[in-house]
C-alpha cells in the first residue's frame, strides 16, 4: 500500500511560519538538507518538495505551526545573522496570540507594527544613512497603512506592502530640500561600518534597494524584482553591478555571505528605536483629520467663490459692438494727401465767397 505524502500548508503560509519563528532561509535549508534557493522556491509555490525532503519539510513546518500557537517566549527558534536586519525581534512576532484568536483592527495593526517596525527602521537607515529619516520613513509608512487598513489587512504580504512604502519614502529625493536634512548626520563610530555605509550611499537608489532586499533582507530574485518594479533580468543586473561596486571598494565583502553578515552588523550597531504603535495610529488619525478639514475648507472656498461670481455677474446680456460694414453709396474716406484739381477749385471758390458773406470778427490792436 502506497503511503500518502505528508501534508503541507499553503505556500503563502510557509514563509509566514518561518518569519514568525525568526528563521532565515539558510537555517531552514540546513535543517531540511537543501539549498537556500530551493526553500525560496517552496515558499513561493514554484516547486513542491518530494520524498524524504517533503517529510522533513512538513515536520519542520508542523513544529513551527505549534510554536506559532503559543506566546513568543515559548518559541525555540534562534535568529541567525539576518535577524538583526530582515527578521523581526522575538517580542514582535505575530504568533504571540493563540491561533484562531479574532483580533480587532487596532490589535492586528499593533501586531504587524511590532513584527516589522524594528527591522524596517534598520533597513531604512542603510538606505538613507540618516537615523531620524529612517524612523520617520517607517512611521509614515505605517500611518499610511493604518489609513488604508482595510486594503492592507487583506493583502497577501502586508509586511511587504509597508516595506515598499517605507523604502519609497526613505529614497525620496525631495528630502534634500528640507532644512532638517540639509546637513549630514554623524557617521557610525566604527571605521568598517563607516566604510560600508559610504559605499552603499554612493550606489544609485535602485541598485542600493536591490542589494538590500536580496543580500540583506533575503528575498529571492523574482520577489526583489517585483518589489523594485523591475524585470527579473534588470534586477539581476542591478544586483551584480552593486556587488561589483562594493567589492571594488571593500574586497573583503566580495562574498555574498560576508556582505550579508556585514549588512546585519552595521544595522545592528545603531540604536534605532521605532515609535510606539499607539502613537503611530494617533498620528495617522490626526493627519487624516487635518487633510479632511483642509479638503473641506478648500471645497467651501470654491463654493464661496462660485456663489460670489454668480451674485456679482451681470443679469442681462449686453451685445458686443459688431464689426464695421461697408455701406453702399457712401464714398470711402480717402487718406490725407495732395488735393486734386477739383478740390483745389472748390477750396478757391469757398475762400472767395467769404468776402460777400458776413463780416469776420478780427481782433484789433489797441
C-alpha positions, 0 to 999 in steps of 0.5 A: 500500500502506497503511503500518502505524502505528508501534508503541507500548508499553503505556500503563502503560509510557509514563509509566514511560519518561518518569519514568525519563528525568526528563521532565515532561509539558510537555517531552514535549508540546513535543517531540511538538507537543501539549498537556500534557493530551493526553500525560496522556491517552496515558499513561493509555490514554484516547486513542491518538495518530494520524498524524504525532503517533503517529510522533513519539510512538513515536520519542520513546518508542523513544529513551527505551526505549534510554536506559532500557537503559543506566546513568543517566549515559548518559541525555540527558534534562534535568529541567525545573522539576518535577524538583526536586519530582515527578521523581526525581534522575538517580542514582535512576532505575530504568533504571540496570540493563540491561533484562531484568536479574532483580533480587532483592527487596532490589535492586528495593526499593533501586531504587524507594527511590532513584527516589522517596525524594528527591522524596517527602521534598520533597513531604512537607515542603510538606505538613507544613512540618516537615523531620524529619516529612517524612523520617520520613513517607517512611521509614515509608512505605517500611518499610511497603512493604518489609513488604508487598513482595510486594503492592507489587512487583506493583502497577501504580504502586508509586511511587504506592502509597508516595506515598499512604502517605507523604502519609497519614502526613505529614497525620496529625493525631495528630502534634500530640500528640507532644512532638517536634512540639509546637513549630514548626520554623524557617521557610525563610530566604527571605521568598517561600518563607516566604510560600508555605509559610504559605499552603499550611499554612493550606489544609485537608489535602485541598485542600493534597494536591490542589494538590500532586499536580496543580500540583506533582507533575503528575498529571492530574485523574482520577489526583489524584482517585483518589489523594485518594479523591475524585470527579473533580468534588470534586477539581476543586473542591478544586483551584480553591478552593486556587488561589483561596486562594493567589492571594488571598494571593500574586497573583503565583502566580495562574498555574498555571505560576508556582505550579508553578515556585514549588512546585519552588523552595521544595522545592528550597531545603531540604536534605532528605536521605532515609535510606539504603535499607539502613537503611530495610529494617533498620528495617522488619525490626526493627519487624516483629520487635518487633510479632511478639514483642509479638503473641506475648507478648500471645497467651501472656498470654491463654493464661496467663490462660485456663489460670489461670481454668480451674485456679482455677474451681470443679469442681462446680456449686453451685445458686443459692438459688431464689426464695421460694414461697408455701406453702399453709396457712401464714398470711402474716406480717402487718406490725407494727401495732395488735393486734386484739381477739383478740390483745389477749385472748390477750396478757391471758390469757398475762400472767395465767397467769404468776402460777400458773406458776413463780416469776420470778427478780427481782433484789433490792436489797441 
